[in-house]
Amino acid sequence: MKYDVVIGCEVHVQLLTETKAFCSCRNTFGGEPNTRLCPVCTGLPGALPVANQTLVEYAVLAGLAMNCTIVPVTKFDRKNYIYPDMPKGYQISQFDMPICEKGFLEIDTDGGLKKIRIIRIHMEEDAGKNIHTEDRSGLSHVDLNRAGTPLLEIVSEPDIRSPDDAVAYVQSIKHIMEYLKISDCNMEEGSLRCDANINLWVYEGDKKYATPIVEIKNMNSFKAMKAALEYEILRQKEEWTTKRLLLKDVGKVTRGYQEKTQSTILQRHKEESAEYRYFPEPDLKPILIDPAWVESMKSRLPELPAQKRKRFAEEWGLPELDIGKLLVDAELAHYFEAACKEYKGEPKKVANWVITEIGNMLNKESITIIQFREKVPPESLGELLNRIDSGVISGKMAKGIFSDMWAEGKTPEQIINEKGLKQIDDQESLKDIVREVLDQNPKTVEDYKNGKENVLSFLMGQVMKATRGKANPRLSQDLLKELLQK
Amino acid sequence: MIDDKTLDEILFLGRLDVSREEKEKFKDQVGKILDYFDLLKQYDTTGVDPDLGEGLKPSVLREDKSKVTFNESDIETFAVDFKRGFFTVPRIVEDFLENRDEDE
């Protein structure tokens, strides 16, 4: 069976504004239920919405970062549906005049960089939450704290060709949002939500058949997303073989991902937009966007992952693999760059330390780079590496000091001084130690002289033992060889 | 003018129960509104942007500064049923619950 997988994503991100989209209630996660409400977000008659200027700013920043056109005139529309989590009976969204159009993202895949086109980015408000009780009261509870939370919905073209690429695409959006600091994109808390549309293009002879499009919901992690899409490909292949259903006959259906069974189940046939009875929101005037203002917003864009990737490769000659690992987390990339500023040597060495030593530490301690940074600022890492280069400490000692820096929250210098960890690189005192080691191991010296040069590492070990690891390794080796020649 | 059948449909969609007298009154009032639209239809509005007519200003945006508004007792004054911090509503029937689109 010859086929292509066709995936398009709808990503919702909650924005980190101080207030909700259309009223002045605080916009934060969680807290006591129904404590951030006003006449607007509870849908009381006569209450009028006013759009949050930061929502518009963030939408423009996101659009610019995703290479979109920012339209000169945009408006809000009502998307009508009846459910207790939306007491107005409609969601304020954008229908035919979204704020951003026609963008693209480049994602990093196994097959190199791939371009995914973005159809549109629009602004809308989130709904409240229904809590369905299990008791016999026959009641549901409603918490409207989330109602009115500003969202961006980012809709891609169906340019994605595999579950891995879909994950890479959504991760790339997450990274951009984090670099822009406009959303924390926490999938568990629901500040990043993704629905995927997936179907197959099956090739038979010179004919191409499209299977029904399935919209998958309820994917609450990147792992779930990959599993859901992989399951759906198998299911659609099976369905094609047994039923030969076509997109043009069946249309689009919604299926929900079930974590327990790692499968998807049918939810319903998808509503067409007509069923939402979209019409322009009469309580909000269209927003005129001044092109000069958009230009000025460009200066507010930080360096984005794609640009950093290029710079790390071109200016610093870092390997692709390292760059990928550093860019995964905006804060990790910041940390790396700050450490490079302090360090006088090659950035590659800093990259190694950040990826391996810090990476291990974060895993072991289950902490974020932000928490790590509070105790070990990037300048300290740079300083530690400078000490290795100047021969004050050995690489091995540095690792011990690094652990202490985290445990005690001290600078490398403080630890080196307190613990007397300075490397012994005074030739005369080291020579005495080496001589002593040779005197204590006459048989090994004999072996060396008979051509067994590999005993050198044993002798090095003895020197390190005698100095508790503080001997300058290169100098010790030179001295060993020199004295063994005699 | 509006016929009885159309008026009945509008009342049904609006979930409104009215008496016979009220119905006659509404029939007359709704009829007048519709007649007024007939009058408006006589004007040629080609090329006039419905959102940005003359004298209408574009949207004013709000500064992103929070204000505290409702406290619990405020909510109790208008909520039909508010218990232990939650609005309570009749349970959404199972079937609908399962078919619910979470991210609408």
Interface residues (C-beta under 8 A of the other chain):
Chain A: H12 T17 E18 T19 C23 S24 C25 R26 N27 E32 P33 N34 T35 L37 C38 P39 T42 L44 V50 A51 N52 Q53 T54 L55 V56 V73 K75 K79 Y81 Y83 P84 M86 Q91 A127 N130 I131 H132 T133 S137 G138 L139 S140 H141 V142 D143 L144 R193 D195 K217 N218 T254 Q267 R268 P280 L284 K285 P286 I287 L288
Chain B: P50 D51 L52 L56 K57 P58 S59 V60 L61 R62 E63 D64 K65 S66 K67 V68 T69 F70 E72 I75 F78 F82 G85 F86 F87 T88 V89 P90 R91 I92 L97 E98 N99 R100 D101 E102 D103 E104
